[in-house]
Amino acid sequence: MLIIGMILGLILIFLIYVSNRTNNVNKWFAFAGLFCIFGISKEIYLINVMPYLENTFGETISQNILIMPYNLQAWIAFNLTMPVAVLASLYFYGMDTKNPKLLRFIGISLFVPILILSFLFSPLALFEHEIHNPYFWHVYSAYNLALCMVFVFFIVKSVLNEKNGHIRIQKLLVALVVLPLIIYSVITVYIAHPLGIAEVLNPWAGIVLIILLCILVFIYMAFRNGMMGLSLSKDTYNWNSEMSLVSKGAEYTSHILKNQIDKMEWCIDNLKTEYSRFNAEESEELLILSRSLSTLKDYMNKIKKYSKTIVLSEENVNLKSLIENSLSLPNDAVEVHWQLPDEIYLLCDKTHMSEVFINIISNACDAIRVKKNSGTITIKGEYDANKRYYLISITDDGAGMSNENMENMFKPYFTTKNPEKNFGIGLTYCKNAIEKHEGSIKAESRIGEGTTMIIALPVKRINGGEKHV
């Protein structure tokens, strides 16, 4: 059971760390978990490894040397786990951006008690202290329980203080993973063991079950909405290959229709000339042919434009100005509310990103028009909980979308609008262009309430990679 718990713990630590290796929250949580694992490994050494060494080497190795690996692991688990966990909670709370000087001061202060404890209870004699020194557990229990309360306080406060709904959910999920692990470990080690009720609780079976549940939740959320910076995809198709099919389809259709369209244009021009010669009014049939031909030409031009392989020509542009220049509102009845800082600059292909915003805002205006004559569009920018991505959300209070439409909205040629004017490739292009910028796009919508399109771009593209909140 101990070995299983240790393996599962290492898997969870690995998932947390690789989810975002550059983020301080992930790194400090991973370190805290690793130090906590030493609490399990010392028991494995004491129960399995040490007896084997005694039987193998007999009297050739002293008891002091045999017990030394246990003492070292116990010192790491008892002294380092909770201080590092508290540091992780402070980064999670955002103290590195709110008050970095205070964070440095607290970080240094946290390790002062370690020196005092190491002086009171020699690291080379922790096993003896555990068994024979009645004050050992009292002191270490008070120390670690106090730090545990600080840890829980900042984790909970960070979740409660978060105003952004999307980020708050992400923080809540992280709290649901780390809080049970830390609290259970502290209770079983620093309360149950000193009171002699650890055997009743069967702590190792409990910790294995909790770690397993945390791993399952972590992986599930990574597939669903992302977890601590990790976002896994269960899609079995390749996006670029799908775009390639769109491009090939456009080339094939263009090749077939080009000559026929030219002939139709020639015929229509001749008919219009004949009508003008006799000062006759153009027939309804001729007008229909002209409109149909115009629709075909628009379709071919747009699909050629959007299905080409995207090659980025990057430059730093002011994000708010880029979006403002992309606005083409149908009338004054549509208001734009800005929650986007003026100083945000984006490293991007200006042409492609402008086209992305044109498509999304145009769709927002159409959704408002379907529901009512007037409405609002809110454009917001903020960093995600892990400070790995900059989120640009464009929210309208229009008609909203059904779940079925949301599942299909990025597929080529899917459209809920008039197929004579809309060809269902705008959002396909947007997704491809954003992914070329190493980002992602998703939608949140409720029928009758509106839609939010969320574009996530890596922070290295924002203000030269600077991270702000």
N, C-alpha and C positions, 0 to 999 in steps of 0.2 A: 504493500500500500504506500509506503514511504517513497519507494522508487518511482511508482506511477505518479504520485503527487509532484515529485521533483521534475519528471519529464514534462508533465502537463504545464507546470509553472514556467519552465524554460520556453515552451512553445508560446505561451501567452506573452512572456517578456519579449520574445522575438517578434511577435506580431505588433506589439506596441512600438518597438523601436523602429522596425523597417517601415511602419506606416508613414513616418516622417522623420528621417534621421537628422534633419537640420533643425527641428523644432525642439526648444528647450523643455517644453512640457513632456513630450514623448521621451526625451533622453533621461530626465530626472525620474519619471515614473518607471522607466526600464531599470535604472540603477537601484531604485528602492526595491523593486521586485527581485532583482538579482541578489541584493543583500539579504532579503527575506528568505530566499532559497537556501542560504547558508544555514538557516535554522533547521531546515529539513536535512540538509546534507550532513550536519554534525550528528544527527540522530542515526542516519544510515551508517556513518563511520563508527559510532559507538556500538551499534547493535550488530552490524555485519562485518565491517572491515577490521576493527580492532581485535575481536576474538580470533579472526583468521590469522592476523599477524602474530598474536600471542602463541597460537598453536604451531605456527610455521617456524618462528625464530626462537621461541622458548626464552631461555635466560640470556640469550645473546643481545637482547635489546631491553633497555630499562623501561620501567613503567612511566617515568617522566617523559621520555621521548615518545612513547606510544600515545600518551594523552595530549601531546602538544598540538597535533592537527585539530583535535576536538576543541581545545581552548581557543585556537585561532579563529575557527569558524564561529564559535559561540560569541567571541568578542565582536566580530563583524555583525552578526545578527542582532545582538543585544544593543550595540552602541550606534550603529550606522543606519539601520533600516528606517527608523522613525524620523531622525533629522533630515534624511534625504527625501522621505515622503513629504515632510512639511515643506521643503524647498519646492518639490513638484507641485504642491497645492498652491504655493505663492505664485509660481509661474502660471498655473492654471487660472488663478484669480486675476492675472495681468499686472502684477506688481512690478514686473520688469519694465513696463511702459509707464505705469502710473507714478511709481516712485523708485527708480533703480538704486538710488543711494540707500534708501531704507532696506531694500532687498539685500544689498551687499552687507549692510550692518547686521541684519538678522542672520544671514548666511554664516558670517563669522561667529556670531554669538551662539549659534546652534552647536558649534563644535567645541565651545569652551567646557560644557559639562562632560564631554567625552574624556577630556584630559583629567578632570577631577575624578570621574568614575574609574578611570584606568589607574589613578594613583591609589584610590581606596581599595579597589579590587584588582589585584595584579592580573593582567591578561594571560599570564602563564599558569595561573592557578584558579581559573574560573570553575573548573569541574569541582574542585574542593570547596569553593565558596558556595556553589549550588547545593551541595549536599550538607555541609557542616556549618555554614555561616547563616544564622537566622536573619541577619539584617540584609543580606544580599538581595533576596526577592523583594523585600519591602522597598528598598531604594530603587532598584531597577523597575519595579512595577509602577511606582510613583512617577519616575522619569518618563517612561514610555507611555503611560496612560495620559499624562499631561500633554505630551506631544501629539498623541492620537486625537485628543479633543481639539487641539489647534488645527490639525490636518482636516478633521471633519468640518470645523467651522469655516475654513476658507473654501473648501469644496462646495459646501451647501450655499455659502454666501455668493460665490461666483455664479452658481445656477440661478439663484433668486434675483440677483442684480441684473442679469442679462435681459435686455429689452427686445432684442431681435429674436423673433420666434424660431427661425431656422437654427440659429446658433445656440439658442437656449436648449433646443431638443438635443443637439449634438453634445452639449455640456452635460445634460441630464443622463444621456447614455453612458458617457465616460464615468460619471459619478456612480451609476449603477454597476459598473464593472469594478472600479477600484475600492469603493467604500466597503462592500461586503468582505472583500479579501483582507483589507487592513484591519477592520474592526474584529473580524473572526480570529485573525492571527493574534491580535493583542489580547483578546479575551481569553483564548485558550492558553497562551504562554504566560501572561502576567496576572491573570486572575485564577484560572482553573488549576494551573500547576502549583502555585503557592498554597492554594486551599486544599490540594490533594484530591480534586474531583475531575481531573483530566481523563481518567479511565472511564468514568461514567459518560462523559461527553463524546468519547471516541474521536478526538480532534483530527486525526489524520484522515479518517474516512470523510469527515466533514469538509476538510480543506480540499480533498480530491474532488468531491462533488461540486464545490463552489467554483474551483478553477475550471472544471469541465464546462459548467454552465456559462462562465464568463467567456470562454473560448468560443462556444457556440453562438452566444449573443454577438460577440465581436465579429465573427465571420459573417453572420447573417446580416448585420447592419452594414458591413463593408460592401456586401452585394447590393443592399437596398438603397441606402442614402450616403454611404461613406462613414468611416469610423476613425477618428483621430488622424485624419489625413489620408487614410487608405480607402480607395474606392475600387472595388473589383467589379468586373463585368461578366455577366452570364450570357452575353450575346454570342451566337455562333457564327455570325457573318462578319465579313471584313468591310468596314465602311468605305474604304478607298475602292474596293472592288465593285461595290454597289454604285459608287459614283462613276466608275469606269463604264458600267453597263449603261448608265444614263448618257454618258458621253458618246458611247458607240451607237446607242439608239438614236441620238440626235444626228450623228453623222450619216447613219443609214437613211433616216427619214429625210434629211436635207438633200441627200443625193437623189432620192426618188422624186421629191416634190419640186426641186429647184426648176427644172425645165418646164414642168407643168404650170408652176406659178408664173413663170415668165410668159408662157403662152396665154394664160388667163389674163395677165396684166395687159398684154398687147391687144387682146380681143376687147377688153373693157375700155381701154383708151380709144380704140377705133369706134366702138359704139357711142361713147360720149361725144366724139367728134361729129358723128352723123347726127346725133340729137341736136347738137349746137348749130349745125348747118341749117337745120329746118326750124330752129328756135323752138324745138319741142321740149316739153318737160321730161326729164329722165323717168323711166318706168320704175315701179317698185321693185321689180325683179332685178334690175340693174343695180339699184341701191343695195339690195340684199347681197348680190354678188360682190360688190365693192367692199361692204363691211366684212363679209366672210373672208375675202382675200386679205384684208388688212389684219384680221385676227390671226390668220395663218402666218403672215409675215412676222407679227409680234411674237407669236409662239416660237417660231424658228430662231429669231434674234435672241429672245430671252433664254431659251434652252441652250443655245450655243454659248452664251455668255456665262451661264451658271454651271455648265457641265465641263468647262475647261479645267485642266489640272491647275490648281492654285499654286503659284510661285510667289512667295512673299518678298516685297521690297520694303524693308522696315525702316521706320523713323520714329522719333519721340514726338508725340502730338498731345496737346491738351485734351483730356478725355471729354470734358464738358463742352468745349468748343466743337469737337468732332461730332458729338451727338446733336448739338444745336444746329450745326450745318446740315444734319441729316433729317431734321424735322421738316415735314411738309403736311401741316395740319389742314383739314378740309375747310374749317371755318373757325371763327373765334369762340364757338361754343365748346370746343375742346381745350381745356386748360392743362398746362404742364406744371407740375409741382416738382421742384428740384430739391433733392437731398443728397447732392453730389458735391463734394468739396471742389473748390476752384483750382486747387494746386495739384490735382492728380494728373500725372503725365503717363501715357501708355506707349510702350514700344510695340509698334504694330505696322501692318500694311494699311495705310490710311484709306486706300480705295476700297479694299475688301471689307474692312471693319465699318466703313461708312455705309456700304451696301447692306451689311448685316443690320445696322440700326434702322436704316430706311425700311427694310422688310418688316422688322418687328414692330416699329411704330405704326407703319401702315396697317398691319394686322390689328393693332390695338384700336386704331381709329375706326376700322371696319366693324369691330366688335361693339364699340360704343354706338355706332350708327344703327346696328341691328337692334339694340336694346332701346335706345332713346336718341334724341337729337343732340344732347349735350352730355358731357362727362369729363372726367379727369384722367390724366396719365401721370403717374408718379415715377420719377427716375431717381434711383438711390444707389449709392456706392459705399461699400464697407468691406473690411477684412473679415475672413471667416474665423471661427473659434481658434483654429490652430495657426492662424496667420500664414497660411501656405498659399491661399488664393485671395484675390480681390473679387468681390461679388458685385456685379452690376445687375440690379433688378429693375425691370420695366413693368409697372403694374397699371392695368386699366380697370375701370369699373363697368365694363361692358357685359355682353351676354354670357361669357364664360363658355366652357367646353365640357362635353361628356367625357367619361373615362375612356370610352372606346376611341373617340377622336384624339385624345391625348396620346394614346398608345400608337396611333398611326401618323401623327402630325409631322414627323420628320422623314417619313417614307416618301420616296420620289413619286410624283404625280398624284399624291393624295391631297384633295382639297374639298372644303365644305362650301366654297363660294361658287359664283357663277363660272362654270368651266370655259365659257367663251372669253373671259377676261383674266382668269386666274388658272394657272396650269399646274399648281401643286409642286413646284420645285424651289420656291423661295426659301422655305425653312430647311429643305435638304441642303441647299447651298450654304445657308447660315451655319448649320451644324458642321459642315465640312470646313468652312473658313475658320470657325472658332477652334476646331480641333487642330488645324494647321498652326494655330497660335498656341498650341499645347493646353488649350482650355476645354471647357465643356459647357453645354447648355441644357437646361431642363425647364419644364413648365409646371406650375401649380395653378389649379383652376377649380372654380365651383360654378355650376350653371346658375345664371341669374345674378352672380356677385362679381364676376370679373376673372381676369387671368394675370398671373405674374410670370414673366420670362426671366430666368436667372442665368446670367453668363458668369462663369467662373474662370478667371485668368490667373496664371501663376504670378506670385508677387515679384519674381525677378523681372517681370515686364512693367512693373509699376515703379515710377520714380527711381529708376536705376537699381531696383531690388530692395529699396528701403521698406521697412515694415512700420506702419503707423496704425494707430487705433483712434 
